[in-house]
Amino acid sequence: MLDFLRRYSREQLDSRRMDERRGFHLSLIPDLAQAGLFGLQVPKRYRGQELPHSDTIKVWRQAGAIDCNLLILLAVHNTLGVPPVQHFAREEVRAAVLPELAQGRRLVTSAVSEPSMGSNVRAITSTATKRPDGSYVINGGKQWISLGNDAHHVNLFARLTDENGQDTGITGFLVDTSTPGFVRGPEVVTLGLKAVPQNSLSLENLHVPAESLLGEEGKGLVAAKTAFTQGRLMLATGALGAAMRALEMTQRFARRREVATGNLAENGRIQQIIAESVAATQAVEMLVEHIADRLDSGREVPEPFYFAAKILGCELMWQVVDRCVQLLGARGFVDTNVVGQFYRDYRLFRIFEGTTEAITVYLGSMVLKQPQQFLSIFDEFDLDPALAEYVDRVDKLTTTTTTGGQQRHILAGQIGELACWAILSALTAEGRTRSSMHAHTASWSEQQLADKLRSAEESRPFVELPTADELARHIGDFESSIGNVEQRRPGIQHDLDLLLRRG
């Protein structure tokens, strides 16, 4: 598969054309299907590849190094789409649907986000009503659905009401998109990741049979969480591939570029930036490989590890790409030099499946509620005294007294970030003897933890912030400085002419 992807990227793929035309070339999906890339972890009895996690992340890393659109096409289907079907659909449904999905004859995605909410599944307002015959009628709307208009199946999540009108909780359904009442909406014009459509969907009295249920009624959060969890590991791994490619190109340039101080690669400051970027890349690589190894060995993966992958994996890898744009100088700002497109495309990963800020606060809130449960993660690590002291100081911060929700959120954000760095520091410390670069990465990770810990400690007591109303009033006054500059010139008309529409 890796050989195929590398050869295909050299001989067939045209990322620039996909970006400009906002779509894939016609042969892409059948070519990927022929290589088995749509059934990576589907069992062989359903015509899949049944890859272990350690091999699957190699595919994500490779695809991420080639093109973000390619990565997301494969990943939405394989991580957001397939797992709820594979693990929660009835056996007769799995037997009918999974072979089609594994062979790439049909695409599948998940629809969670709505116009009024993003990845907060508990805020879903779409409704499903159970009928006396056991079937369901779904109404509502979804937004930001990757492949929403192109998938033949959608894992749909809605709030279920039983025959007596009682709310029985979020429930998942596998929906055939040819069903009447499934209405495809417009595509969002995005900053990057232009070839993968992000659609809105409308559900208008969508009637689905009883066998469409994913798991139990009211237990849809379990299926949705399965998709999100795998997706977070994928995002970190795909971004890792992009960072590796960006650094590879930046190093080539730096070694060949002469500046006033001599060779660019041997400039001390440039060398420092590249070394930090390589350390960040190696640290994220160790994290995703550790998670994959635990999964393959059947060991439990603590939930904070997935959060650390999403938060630090996506943040650090986009920072690396950003630095590469900077180090390439004018060439970094040229959109055809790959790194520029990476800069636009991978920026989304800081938002995908929960913004960094939102899920960092969520993770911190989890730690604040049960700090000892989080600290137990480090029992399996042989921490040196310095690192053990840092973990103890994180624990001490969890006892900080706060006044009001504002300070509580700030504290949770700090604790969530520190939790991620503590995990990364423990993992990289274990591998410090493998090479001189591993030793540098371990020292760099520990220094990041120390710096952020000190910053969090020095922020006590919290500075009182302006109120939300005060901020809104101040920003509202900006109009007196910059005026009203909303553009209202008519654009391209996409709707059918009124005289040509059906009466």
Helices and strands as residue ranges (DSSP letters): H 2-11, H 15-21, H 28-34, G 44-46, H 53-66, H 68-75, I 76-81, H 82-88, H 91-102, E 108-111, G 121-123, E 127-130, E 136-146, E 153-161, E 167-176, E 182-187, E 198-208, G 210-212, E 213-214, H 220-256, E 258-259, E 262-263, G 264-266, H 268-296, H 303-308, I 309-313, H 314-327, G 329-333, H 339-345, G 346-350, H 356-369, H 371-375, G 376-380, H 385-397, H 404-430, H 436-458, H 468-476, H 479-482, G 498-500
